[in-house]
Amino acid sequence: MLESQREAVPRNDDGELDTNLAFLSFARSCVLKKVAGLSEEQLRRRLVVSDTTLLGLVQHLTGCERYWFGYTFAGDPRYADVNVDMLVESDRSPDQVIADYRAAIAESDAHISAAAGPDVRTVQPVGDSPLTLRWVLAHMTSETVRHAGHADVLRELVDGATGR
């Protein structure tokens, strides 16, 4: 099948934060593209042995955004024990889960924009010591890209749509 959802990777190269955020934003948009236009049944459909579903991936990434940027980087205690589970409760609609992800992205982007640069240290330690925003961006980009790949496969299994 021909790729039906392909888009070009970012060409941003104006500075470290700009480039890193462009690639994280690209990965996030790929995840959102994979859930667009599907029914609730398709979004919740379990196609692999694990509990991974398209909607579960979005919920998981929402928690990751809030944990890494909200709690670890910015120190917001509300996100210290955030849910990163793949199981989406039946009373949460796809619209709620997706809107929550978009809100978490906006919150994360606000923390990134407010930072003085990539060398700013996390409020909460990672392991034994604080790390930089640079590290958090790299970590969240790799996490999001990894799950965007999972979403690619699941979407192709659901309706044949392919492409990044």
PyMOL commands that set and color helices and strands:
alter all, ss='L'
color gray80, all
select helices_A, chain A and resi 16-35+40-44+54-73+77-79+94-114+133-159
alter helices_A, ss='H'
color red, helices_A
deselect
rebuild
show_as cartoon
